[in-house]
């Protein structure tokens, strides 16, 4: 039986720990550096205070700055609960005083762990899922950097050469190659169609003749030199190089994700599900911890993924369902994109989606409903380690 509760207000450089007993009396309140030696001393001190009784630890972070603490507690077979910061924030309003300190937050965390029975333990994933989580997070960062760089490039072109900005899709490789050598109307006109076509073809650009023609048309439509052209052209070259370098790094990360993902036992199972490629399947696997051990039921998994609507009923108002506020946004995005992709090659998914649309659901609502249905299928596939089989006969009721 638990005798003490230790709340950790986790930080980057230091944590604050508060230990309370069954009556809520504070037995220890201490600031601890985020260092292995200091954390080991804290665990030993807490064990001495417990005098053989079980200690339940709780923290408001389950990654990042609390990673070392979590690993040390797991190595010492200590029970650790996770209390999201949102819960701590709202719970603070029920405690006396308007002030906010690390000590108060740690006290609230410990007290909530003592009173609540619905908190989930911190569970570590297998090594492959941990590595995939880092790689997929890195890929997301790179994709965001790429989008920002493309938007900056387009904005820069608008400052001095708007015709070229609207002529091409700068998420493609060939327009970026063009900008590496030609950024202004004068340089494109001076090069001419034949020379520009050969220059693009030599650098591996597809449809080089058509592309050169579009660039020349854009150059011929503008003969005015704007004040931002000189500096803007130099910055456009650098932005184009940055986007191409980011694309190269994304390709490297994608290869690492694919190679690592295929080493997992559930790789073939997930890849058999329509809509899942190596990257989406790896992201799904990383966000569930590599297996289903962290979820009591398929409903719990759907709730964590943000696919289970929550009721907001009051008085005579019932059936008022809303999107949950607390869920794993990366997991929701993964399930949503996989459901969208499955419409192209899964008759069962298409049938279910069309039925929801015929019921008056919007495109987004129908896709979320499909993603929720697919979670049931994924749960059964991972539980039984069975690959997906498309139903032989698809009806409005039988769908993935």
C-alpha positions as CSV (number, residue, x, y, z in Angstrom):
1,X,0.0,0.0,0.0
2,X,1.3,3.4,-0.9
3,X,2.5,5.4,2.1
4,X,4.1,8.4,0.6
5,X,3.6,10.5,-2.6
6,X,6.4,12.5,-4.2
7,X,5.5,15.2,-6.6
8,X,8.1,16.5,-9.1
9,X,7.7,19.9,-10.8
10,X,10.2,19.1,-13.6
11,X,12.3,21.6,-15.3
12,X,15.3,21.8,-17.7
13,X,18.1,22.6,-15.2
14,X,16.4,21.6,-12.0
15,X,13.4,20.0,-10.5
16,X,11.5,20.6,-7.3
17,X,10.3,17.6,-5.2
18,X,7.7,17.6,-2.5
19,X,7.0,14.5,-0.5
20,X,3.7,14.1,1.4
21,X,2.1,11.4,3.6
22,X,-1.5,10.1,3.6
23,X,-2.7,13.2,5.5
24,X,-1.1,15.6,3.0
25,X,1.6,16.7,5.4
26,X,4.7,17.8,3.7
27,X,7.7,15.7,4.8
28,X,10.2,17.0,2.2
29,X,10.4,20.0,0.0
30,X,13.7,20.3,-2.0
31,X,15.1,21.7,-5.2
32,X,17.2,19.2,-7.0
33,X,19.6,19.7,-10.0
34,X,18.8,17.7,-13.1
35,X,21.9,15.7,-12.5
36,X,22.3,11.9,-12.0
37,X,24.1,12.2,-8.7
38,X,21.6,14.7,-7.2
39,X,18.6,12.6,-8.4
40,X,20.0,9.4,-7.0
41,X,20.5,11.2,-3.6
42,X,16.8,12.4,-3.8
43,X,15.6,8.8,-4.4
44,X,17.7,7.5,-1.5
45,X,16.5,10.3,0.8
46,X,12.9,9.6,-0.1
47,X,13.4,5.9,0.5
48,X,14.8,6.7,4.0
49,X,11.7,8.9,4.8
50,X,9.4,6.1,3.6
51,X,11.0,3.6,5.9
52,X,10.0,0.6,3.9
53,X,6.6,2.0,2.7
54,X,5.8,2.3,-1.0
55,X,6.4,5.6,-2.6
56,X,4.3,6.8,-5.5
57,X,6.1,9.4,-7.7
58,X,4.3,11.8,-10.0
59,X,5.6,14.3,-12.6
60,X,4.2,16.9,-15.0
61,X,6.6,15.9,-17.8
62,X,7.0,12.5,-19.4
63,X,9.9,13.4,-21.7
64,X,12.5,16.1,-22.3
65,X,13.8,17.5,-19.0
66,X,12.4,14.7,-17.0
67,X,13.9,11.9,-19.1
68,X,16.9,11.3,-16.8
69,X,14.6,11.2,-13.7
70,X,12.2,8.8,-15.4
71,X,15.0,6.4,-16.3
72,X,16.5,6.5,-12.8
73,X,13.1,5.8,-11.2
74,X,12.5,2.9,-13.6
75,X,15.9,1.5,-12.7
76,X,15.0,1.6,-9.0
77,X,11.5,0.0,-9.6
78,X,9.7,3.1,-8.5
79,X,6.1,3.7,-9.5
80,X,5.7,6.9,-11.5
81,X,2.5,8.6,-12.6
82,X,2.1,11.3,-15.2
83,X,0.0,14.4,-14.5
84,X,-0.4,16.7,-17.5
85,X,0.5,20.3,-16.9
86,X,-3.1,21.3,-17.9
87,X,-4.4,19.3,-14.9
88,X,-1.9,20.9,-12.6
89,X,-2.8,24.4,-13.9
90,X,-6.6,23.9,-13.3
91,X,-6.0,22.1,-10.0
92,X,-4.0,25.1,-8.7
93,X,-7.1,27.2,-8.7
94,X,-8.6,25.0,-5.9
95,X,-5.6,25.6,-3.6
96,X,-5.2,28.6,-1.3
97,X,-3.2,31.6,-2.6
98,X,-2.8,33.1,-6.0
99,X,1.0,32.8,-6.0
100,X,2.8,30.3,-8.3
101,X,6.1,28.7,-7.3
102,X,7.9,25.5,-8.2
103,X,7.4,24.3,-4.6
104,X,3.6,24.9,-4.8
105,X,3.3,23.1,-8.1
106,X,5.2,20.1,-6.8
107,X,2.9,20.1,-3.7
108,X,-0.1,20.1,-6.0
109,X,1.3,17.3,-8.1
110,X,1.9,15.1,-5.1
111,X,-1.5,15.9,-3.7
112,X,-3.3,15.1,-7.0
113,X,-1.4,11.8,-7.2
114,X,-2.6,11.0,-3.6
115,X,-6.3,11.8,-4.3
116,X,-6.8,10.7,-7.9
117,X,-7.2,7.2,-9.2
118,X,-7.4,7.9,-13.0
119,X,-3.8,8.9,-13.6
120,X,-1.8,6.9,-16.0
121,X,1.7,5.5,-15.2
122,X,4.7,6.6,-17.3
123,X,5.6,3.7,-19.5
124,X,8.8,3.5,-21.6
125,X,8.7,2.2,-25.2
126,X,11.0,-0.2,-26.8
127,X,14.3,1.0,-28.2
128,X,13.0,1.1,-31.8
129,X,10.0,3.2,-30.9
130,X,12.1,5.6,-28.9
131,X,14.5,6.1,-31.8
132,X,11.5,6.4,-34.2
133,X,10.0,9.1,-32.0
134,X,13.2,11.2,-32.2
135,X,13.5,10.7,-36.0
136,X,9.9,11.4,-36.8
137,X,10.0,14.5,-34.6
138,X,13.1,15.6,-36.5
139,X,11.3,15.0,-39.8
140,X,8.4,17.2,-38.6
141,X,10.8,20.0,-37.7
142,X,12.5,19.7,-41.1
143,X,9.2,19.8,-43.0
144,X,8.1,22.9,-41.0
145,X,11.5,24.6,-41.8
146,X,11.0,23.7,-45.5
147,X,7.5,25.3,-45.6
148,X,8.7,28.4,-43.9
149,X,11.7,28.7,-46.3
150,X,9.4,28.3,-49.3
151,X,7.1,31.0,-48.0
152,X,10.0,33.3,-47.4
153,X,11.3,32.6,-51.0
154,X,7.9,33.4,-52.5
155,X,7.6,36.6,-50.4
156,X,11.0,37.7,-51.5
157,X,10.2,37.1,-55.2
158,X,7.1,39.2,-54.8
159,X,9.3,42.1,-53.8
160,X,11.0,42.4,-57.2
161,X,9.8,39.7,-59.7
162,X,6.1,38.7,-59.1
163,X,5.6,37.1,-62.5
164,X,8.3,34.5,-61.7
165,X,6.8,33.9,-58.3
166,X,3.4,32.8,-59.7
167,X,5.0,30.9,-62.6
168,X,6.3,27.9,-60.7
169,X,5.6,25.6,-57.7
170,X,8.7,26.1,-55.5
171,X,8.2,22.9,-53.6
172,X,9.5,21.1,-56.7
173,X,13.2,20.6,-57.5
174,X,13.4,22.2,-60.9
175,X,12.3,25.7,-60.1
176,X,14.8,25.8,-57.2
177,X,17.5,24.8,-59.7
178,X,16.4,27.6,-62.0
179,X,16.7,30.2,-59.1
180,X,20.2,29.0,-58.4
181,X,21.3,30.4,-61.7
182,X,18.6,33.0,-62.8
183,X,16.8,35.2,-60.4
184,X,16.0,38.4,-62.4
185,X,14.1,39.3,-65.6
186,X,17.3,40.6,-67.2
187,X,19.3,37.5,-66.7
188,X,16.6,35.2,-68.0
189,X,16.0,37.4,-71.1
190,X,19.8,37.7,-71.8
191,X,20.1,33.9,-71.6
192,X,17.4,33.2,-74.2
193,X,15.2,30.2,-74.7
194,X,17.7,27.7,-76.2
195,X,20.5,28.5,-73.8
196,X,18.2,28.4,-70.8
197,X,16.6,25.1,-72.0
198,X,20.1,23.5,-72.3
199,X,21.2,24.8,-68.9
200,X,18.2,23.3,-67.2
201,X,18.5,20.0,-69.1
202,X,22.1,19.7,-68.2
203,X,21.1,19.9,-64.5
204,X,18.5,17.1,-64.8
205,X,15.4,19.2,-64.9
206,X,12.3,17.5,-66.4
207,X,10.3,19.3,-69.1
208,X,13.2,21.8,-69.4
209,X,11.9,23.3,-72.6
210,X,8.5,24.1,-71.2
211,X,10.0,25.4,-68.0
212,X,12.4,27.7,-69.9
213,X,9.5,29.0,-71.9
214,X,7.5,29.8,-68.8
215,X,10.5,31.6,-67.2
216,X,11.1,33.6,-70.4
217,X,7.4,34.6,-70.6
218,X,7.6,35.8,-67.0
219,X,10.8,37.8,-67.8
220,X,9.2,39.4,-70.9
221,X,6.2,40.5,-68.8
222,X,8.4,42.7,-66.6
223,X,10.9,45.3,-67.7
224,X,10.8,47.6,-64.6
225,X,13.7,47.1,-62.1
226,X,12.4,47.4,-58.6
227,X,14.5,48.7,-55.7
228,X,14.6,45.3,-53.9
229,X,15.9,43.4,-56.9
230,X,19.7,43.5,-56.1
231,X,19.5,42.3,-52.5
232,X,16.4,40.2,-53.2
233,X,18.1,38.2,-55.9
234,X,21.0,37.4,-53.6
235,X,18.6,36.3,-50.8
236,X,16.6,34.1,-53.2
237,X,19.7,32.2,-54.2
238,X,20.4,31.5,-50.5
239,X,16.8,30.5,-49.8
240,X,16.8,28.1,-52.8
241,X,20.0,26.5,-51.6
242,X,18.5,26.2,-48.1
243,X,15.4,24.4,-49.4
244,X,17.4,22.0,-51.5
245,X,19.7,21.2,-48.5
246,X,16.6,20.6,-46.4
247,X,15.1,18.3,-49.0
248,X,18.4,16.3,-49.0
249,X,18.3,16.0,-45.2
250,X,14.6,15.0,-45.3
251,X,15.5,12.2,-47.7
252,X,18.3,11.0,-45.3
253,X,15.9,11.0,-42.4
254,X,13.2,9.2,-44.4
255,X,15.7,6.5,-45.2
256,X,16.7,6.1,-41.6
257,X,13.1,5.9,-40.5
258,X,12.3,3.3,-43.1
259,X,15.3,1.1,-42.2
260,X,14.6,1.3,-38.5
261,X,10.9,0.8,-38.8
262,X,11.3,-2.4,-40.9
263,X,13.2,-3.9,-37.9
264,X,10.2,-3.7,-35.7
265,X,8.0,-6.9,-35.3
266,X,4.8,-5.0,-36.2
267,X,6.2,-3.4,-39.4
268,X,4.6,-5.8,-41.8
269,X,1.3,-5.6,-39.9
270,X,1.1,-1.8,-40.1
271,X,2.2,-1.6,-43.7
272,X,-0.5,-4.0,-44.8
273,X,-3.1,-1.5,-43.6
274,X,-4.3,0.7,-46.5
275,X,-3.1,4.3,-46.1
276,X,0.0,3.5,-44.2
277,X,3.5,4.0,-45.7
278,X,6.8,3.6,-43.8
279,X,6.8,7.2,-42.5
280,X,3.2,7.3,-41.3
281,X,3.4,3.8,-39.9
282,X,6.6,4.7,-38.1
283,X,5.0,7.8,-36.6
284,X,2.0,5.8,-35.4
285,X,4.3,3.2,-33.8
286,X,6.5,5.8,-32.2
287,X,3.5,7.6,-30.6
288,X,1.9,4.5,-29.1
289,X,5.2,3.4,-27.6
290,X,5.9,0.4,-29.9
291,X,3.0,-1.7,-28.6
292,X,-0.4,-1.7,-27.0
293,X,0.8,-2.2,-23.4
294,X,0.1,1.4,-22.6
295,X,-3.6,1.2,-23.4
296,X,-6.3,-0.7,-21.5
297,X,-8.7,-0.9,-24.5
298,X,-9.2,0.3,-28.0
299,X,-11.4,3.1,-26.6
300,X,-8.5,4.4,-24.6
301,X,-6.3,4.4,-27.7
302,X,-8.9,6.3,-29.6
303,X,-9.2,8.8,-26.8
304,X,-5.5,9.4,-26.7
305,X,-5.6,9.9,-30.5
306,X,-8.3,12.5,-30.2
307,X,-10.8,10.3,-32.2
308,X,-13.3,9.8,-29.4
309,X,-15.8,12.7,-29.0
310,X,-16.5,13.7,-25.4
311,X,-20.0,14.7,-24.2
312,X,-20.8,18.1,-22.8
313,X,-24.3,17.5,-21.4
314,X,-26.0,19.7,-18.9
315,X,-29.6,19.6,-17.6
316,X,-32.0,18.9,-20.4
317,X,-29.2,19.1,-23.0
318,X,-27.9,15.7,-24.0
319,X,-26.0,14.2,-26.9
320,X,-23.8,17.3,-27.1
321,X,-20.5,15.8,-28.4
322,X,-17.3,17.8,-28.8
323,X,-13.7,17.2,-29.7
324,X,-11.6,16.4,-26.7
325,X,-9.1,19.0,-25.4
326,X,-6.4,16.6,-24.3
327,X,-5.0,14.2,-26.9
328,X,-1.9,13.4,-28.8
329,X,-1.9,15.7,-31.8
330,X,0.8,13.9,-33.7
331,X,-1.2,10.6,-33.3
332,X,-4.4,12.3,-34.5
333,X,-2.6,13.8,-37.6
334,X,-1.1,10.4,-38.4
335,X,-4.5,8.6,-38.2
336,X,-6.2,11.4,-40.2
337,X,-3.7,11.3,-43.0
338,X,-3.7,7.5,-43.2
339,X,-7.5,7.6,-43.4
340,X,-7.4,10.2,-46.2
341,X,-4.8,8.1,-48.1
342,X,-6.8,4.9,-47.7
343,X,-9.7,6.4,-49.8
344,X,-7.6,5.9,-52.9
345,X,-6.9,2.1,-52.6
346,X,-9.3,0.7,-50.0
347,X,-12.9,0.0,-51.2
348,X,-14.0,-0.6,-47.6
349,X,-12.7,2.8,-46.5
350,X,-14.2,4.5,-49.5
351,X,-17.6,2.8,-48.8
352,X,-17.6,3.9,-45.2
353,X,-16.6,7.4,-46.0
354,X,-19.3,7.8,-48.7
355,X,-21.9,6.5,-46.2
356,X,-20.9,9.1,-43.7
357,X,-21.1,11.8,-46.3
358,X,-24.5,10.7,-47.3
359,X,-25.5,11.0,-43.6
360,X,-24.7,14.7,-43.8
361,X,-21.2,14.7,-42.4
362,X,-18.6,17.1,-43.7
363,X,-15.4,15.8,-45.3
364,X,-13.5,16.3,-42.1
365,X,-16.1,14.7,-39.9
366,X,-16.4,11.7,-42.2
367,X,-12.6,11.3,-42.2
368,X,-12.4,11.4,-38.4
369,X,-15.2,8.8,-38.2
370,X,-13.3,6.6,-40.7
371,X,-10.1,7.1,-38.7
372,X,-11.9,6.0,-35.6
373,X,-13.2,2.9,-37.3
374,X,-9.7,2.1,-38.5
375,X,-8.4,2.3,-35.0
376,X,-10.5,-0.7,-34.1
377,X,-9.0,-2.6,-37.0
378,X,-5.5,-1.6,-36.1
379,X,-6.0,-2.6,-32.5
380,X,-7.1,-6.1,-33.6
381,X,-4.3,-6.4,-36.1
382,X,-1.6,-5.5,-33.6
383,X,-3.2,-7.6,-30.8
384,X,-3.4,-10.7,-33.0
385,X,-0.3,-9.8,-35.1
386,X,-2.4,-10.3,-38.2
387,X,-2.1,-8.5,-41.5
388,X,-5.0,-6.6,-43.0
389,X,-7.3,-8.3,-45.5
390,X,-9.7,-6.3,-47.6
391,X,-13.3,-7.6,-47.2
392,X,-14.4,-9.6,-50.1
393,X,-17.8,-7.9,-50.1
394,X,-18.0,-4.3,-49.1
395,X,-21.3,-2.8,-47.8
396,X,-22.2,0.2,-45.8
397,X,-21.9,-1.7,-42.6
398,X,-18.8,-3.8,-43.3
399,X,-16.0,-1.3,-43.8
400,X,-12.5,-0.7,-42.5
